[in-house]
Amino acid sequence: MTVPAQSAVEYPRSPEVNPADPSFWQLPHAARLDAFAALRRLDRPAYFVERPAARRRPERGFYALVKHADVVQASRLPQVFTSAPGVTTPEPARWVRFLFGDSMVNLDAPDHTQLRRVVSRAFSPRLLAHAEEDIRRVAARIVDDMLEQRPDDFVASVASRMPFEVICNLMGIPERYRPEIAGRVDHASQNVGVDRPLRARLRVPGRGLRALARMHLMMATLARERRSRPTDDLISALVRADVDGQALDARRLGAFFSLLMVAGVETTRNAITHALTLLTDHPEQRTLLAEDFDRYADGAVEEVVRHSTPIIQFRRTVRAEHALGGHTFRPGDRVVLYYASANRDETVFTDPDVFDITRSPNPHLGYGGGGPHFCLGAHLARQEIKALFRELLSRPTALRAVGPPELAHSNFDNRVLALPFAFDPPAS
């Protein structure tokens, strides 16, 4: 671990506490949590070198914000800690942004403010009420199919289906498009935050961009159809939303849909999968939830999101000098907001490594640290997780994970590739 010359603190150099090193993300989950705990004990944010200085190329690195209070403060100062040019690693190339448009997560005011107002206006109370009814129907159908077909992978058969079907129904995606979209989403998202060999890094971007381009073309086609023949769905609302004369054109609609499919589907899918693992590993918590679901369901959802933290981190770029966490940041500095660490901060959460569905209060940062980029889909995600587990726990045949989840070695999201599960016989 490298420290800039302006800091007098001597940080440990062990690669086990270096999240800039891809090998760090291949460590066991517990080892990474221990490393973040060690970083939280430091008196200022640690600095990590991602790319050493070379001829005509400056050093590139970032400061790790690992404490709950620091992540919250940076999240709520968007004029200092900005999202542009990008919050993921690597940052989107300029030509990609020009061709496909900027994702909402990579925008700052006033562009972000305007776009969020258009989208928020489209999420009318009527649309949300209809979506909640649909969520309950989708959950029941998925569990019915699961019990009939008896699959062995929870991710493919249950966790992935729930958010994908809900979002497609919400957007008004015709059935004929859905199989192709599902494949495109996988291609576009499977390598985000994952370290890969050089040949794969050269090959996969073209495949991912083709997937993205195809989704944008689908959205452009649907946008034209909905403008001439609007229906009661989110695409119609977005292309007709009138906020200061603004609605979403085809390019911005495509960028929003890509964000919704990749972020909305992936994060909720992972939370659902981690939930089954956690309830299997903590049978007393599962019993508590099953015996009084209405009392404990909301707390259980929040604790699943805190404990699993589906999005590990987002990046910010410093635009103005600012003191935070014992360090003065300067324009051009880059910081990483580690939600996975903030959600285990001992100064905020008692026994943070314990899974406790009765935890209250639970000010986790699983949907972001507040501010203008707080997750727009948080309400729907909560409803999806709650509705699915109401169905799963109310059926006479119980299910449980029968092995550890297969995790991607990602520094961006707590992604589950597969989870074996089995069915218990009905209680006599």
N, C-alpha and C positions, 0 to 999 in steps of 0.2 A: 504494500500500500504506500502511495507516494503522497507527501504533504507539500503544498506550495511554500515558497520561501517565506511568505508573510506570516505563516503560522509557527508558533513556538512549541506546539504540542508534538510529541514524538509518538506517532501511531504505530501499532503493531504491523509487521510486514507479512504475516502469515497469509498464504493464499486462501486459507479457510475463512478469512474475514474480508475477502475482496470481491464484492459483487460485480466488479467490472471484468472479472475473469470468468469466461464461459464455464470453466470447471466448477466454479462455485455452485452453479445451478444444477450440477449433477450430484451434489452432496445429498445425503439423506435430509428429509425435511426438518427433522429435529436439530441437525447440525447447523442448518441455515438459521433456524430460530435462535439458537445459542449465539451465533455470530452477530445477529441483529441486536440481541440483548447486550452483547459486549459493546457494540457501537453506541447504544443508547446511554451507556454509562460514561461516555466521553463528555467533556465539557463544551464541545463545539462540533459542528458537522465535519465528518471526515471527508477527505478529498481522494478521488481515485482516478488514475490515469487509464483511459481507454486506448489511446493511440499516442505513443511516444513521439516527441518532436523528431523531424527528419528534415533533410534539405528542402527548403521552400514549403515546408508543411509544419505548422505550429503544433504543439502538444494539444491534445484534446482530452478533456476529463470532466468530471462532475462532482458536485458536493452531494452527499447522501443525507437527506432529511429523514430521520428514522424515528423521531419522537412525535407523539400525538400532537402536542401543542404546536410544534414547528410545522407539521404538515397542514394543520388547520389554518395557521396564520398565513402561510404561503398561498394556500388555496383561496383565501379571502382577500388577497391583494393582487388581483389580476393585472393591475396597471404596473406592478413591479415584477411579478413572476408571470410572464406571458406564455401562452400556449404556442404561438407561432415561433418558428416555422413548423414545429411538429412536436407531439407529445410521446411518440413511440420511437423505438430504435430499430433501424435507422430512421432518420427524418425522411419524409417523402421528398423525392426529387422534384425540382421545380417544374420539369416538363410533365411529370405525372400530375402535379397539382393543376397545371394549366389545362391538361387534356381532360382530366376527370373532375376537376373542381376540388375545393378544399372541404375536407370533412369538418363538421361542426366542432369536433374536439380540438382541431388545430387552429381555430379562429379566435380572435380577440375582439373587443369592442372597437368600433361600432358594428362591424360585420356580424359578429357572433350575436350581439344583442338583437339585431334586426331579424336574423334567421331564427333565433330561438322564439321570438315573438310570433313569427309566422307559424312555426310548428306548434307552439303552445295554443294558439288560437284554433288550430285544426283539431286538437285534442279536446273537443267539446264535452260537456257533461253527458250528453246523449251518447256520443261515441264511446266514452269510457264505460258507461253503464252497459251498453251492448257488449263491449269487450269482456267485462266481468262475467256476464252470462255465458258468453262463448267459452271462456276459460274453464268454467265448471263443466260444460258439455265435453270439451276436448279432454279434460282430465279423466272423466268417466269412460270415454271411448278408448283412450289409451290403456287404461287399466283393464277394461274388458278384453281388449285385444291381447294384452300381455297374459292374462289368465287363460285365454283360449289357446294361444300359440306356444306358451312356455319357452320363451327364448332364454339364452344364457348370458347375454351381455346387456347390462342395464343401460349403458350409454346409448347404444344404437336403437334399442327397442322402446325406451321410455324417456330418458332424460333429454335426448336430442329432439324427439318428436314434439314434446310439450311446447317449448318456446317457438320452434319453427312453425308449427301449425297455427299457433295463436297469432304470430306476427303476420303470416300469410293471410289469415282470415281478416285481421285488422286492416291490413293494407288493401285487401280486395284482390289478391293475386289469383288468377284463374288456375284451376287444377292442372291444365295442360302445361303450365310453366314450372310447376313446383318441383318435379324430379330434377330438371336441369338446374334450377336455382340451388337446390340442396347440394348438388355436386360442385357448383361454382363457388358456393360459400366455403366448402371444405378446401378447395384449391386456393382461394384468396386468403384464408386465415391460418392454414396449417403450419406455416413456418414463421409466423410473427414471433419475434423474441427468441427464436431457437437458433443455436449455433450449428452451422452445417459445414461439411467439407466444401472446398472451393468449387468443385464441379457442380455440386448441388446449388450453390449460391448463384452460379452463372446460369443454370438451367431453370430454376424455379421462378425467378421474377417474371420471365416471359409467360409462363403458364399462369401465374397469378394475375398478371395484367390482362391476359386474354379473358380470364374468368370475370374480372372486374368490368372489362369493356362489354362483355356479353350481358351482364346484369344491367349496365347503363342503357344498352340498346333496348332491353325488355322494358325498362322503366319509361323510356322515351315513347315507345309504342303505346303502353298503357296510359301515359299522360295524355296523348292525343285522343285516345278513346274516351277518357273520362271528361275531358274538356267538352267534347261534343255530346256525350251521353253519361252525365254524372250519376253515380250510385251512392249508396250510404256506406262509404268506406273512407279510409284515411287518404288514399291517393286522390280521390275526388276532392276531399277537403283541402288537401295541400295545394292542388293546382288551382283552386278557386279561392283560397284564403286571401282576404284583402286587408292587409295591415299597412296603412300609409301607401296604398296602391301597390303593395308587394304580394306576390305569390311565388311559388317555386317553379322555375322553369325546368326543362328536362334535365339540364346538367346538374342543378342543385338537388333536384329530386333524386337523381341517380346517386349522388354523393350521400344524401340522407338515407336512402334505402340500403346502400352498402354498409353504412355505419349501423343501421338498425339490425340488419341481418347478421353481421359479423359480431358486433358488440352485444346486441340483445339476445341472440341465440346462444353464442358461446358462453357468456357469463352466466346466464340462467341455467344452461345445461350443466355447467360445472358445479354450480351451487347445488342443484338437485342431486347430482351424483355424490358430491361430498356429504350431503345430508344423509343418504342411505348408509354410507360408510360410518358416519358419526353415530347414527342411531343404532347400528349393528354393534359398534364397539362400546357403546354405553347403553346397555339394555335397560338400566334403571331410568334413564332419560326417555327412552322409547316408551316404556310402560307408563310413565307419568304423562306423556303427551297423548298416548292412545286412550287412557282412562278419562281424560278431561280435555279433549282437543280444543274446544272453544276457549277454554281458559288459558291454555299454554301455547297455542299455535303461533300467535304473533311474536311472542318472545322466542319461540324455537326458530322461526325464520330469521330473526335478527341475529341470533347466536350462531346459526349456521353460516350466515354471511360474514360475521366477524371472524369466526374460527377458521374458515376456509379462505376468506379474502380472494374471491375469483380474479380480480385485477390486482396484480402485485405492485405495480408502480406506473406512474406517469411522469413525464419530464416537463420542466419549465425552463425558460430562458430569462435571465435577469435583465431588466431594462433600465433600472434606476438604482442608485446606491441605497442599500437598506441593511440595517443590523437585525439579525435574527439568530437566536440560539447560541449567542456568544461569538458570532462571526459577522463581519461586515462584508456583504456581497456587493460586487461591482458590476456595472453593465457589461454584458457579454458572458458572464459566468453562467454555467449550466447547473441545474439542480435536478435531483430525482426525488420525487415524493414516494416513499416506500410505505404504502398502505398496509402491507403485510407486517411490517414492523410496528407501525403506529397502533394496529389493532391488538398488539400484545404488550403495550406499554404498561409497565407495572405501576406507574404513578396514576393511571386512569382506571385500570381493570384489576380487581382483586383476583389473584390466582389466574392470570391471563391464559395459561395453557390448559385450563380446565374447561370442558364443554358443559355448560350449565344453561338449560333453556329457561330457567327462572331468573337469570341475571338481570338486575335492574338497579340503576340505569345501565343502558348499554349504548354509549355514544360512539359506536364503531364508525369507521370511515370506509366501509365496504362499497358505498355508493359515491365516494369522493369526500373531500374535506369541507364541503360547503362552497359558497360562492357561486358565480355564474355557471360553472361547469358541473354542478351537482347533477347526478344521473337523471336524465329526463324520463327514463323508463323504470325508475325505482318502484313506483306503485304497481305497475303491471307485473314486474318480476316477483314482488312479494305475493301478489295474488296467485300467480302461477305456481309457486312453490307450495303455498298454503293449500290450494285446491287439489294439487296432485297428491300430497301426503294425507289429506283428508280421505281421499279415495283409497290410497294404499293401506292406511291403517284401519279402515272401516270394513274391509273385506274379510271373510272368514279364513282365507288362506294368506298367511303372512309371508313376507319375503325378507331376505337378508343377504348382505354381501358375504361371499365365501372366499374372498381373497383380497389382497391389497389392490387399490386402484392402480392402473397403469398410467403414470404421469408423463407428460412431455417435459423435457428439460428446457423450460422456457423461463426467461427473466421477466416476461411481461404478464402472463396470466397463469393461474393455478389450474392448468388444463388437464383434464382426464381423458385419456384415449379410449379406455375400456375398463369395465368393472364387472367381474363375474358375480352372478348372484343365483340364488336358488330359492325354492318355495318350501315352506314348512307345511306339514299337513294341518288341516283344521283342528282346532282344540276340541277335545272330546267333552 
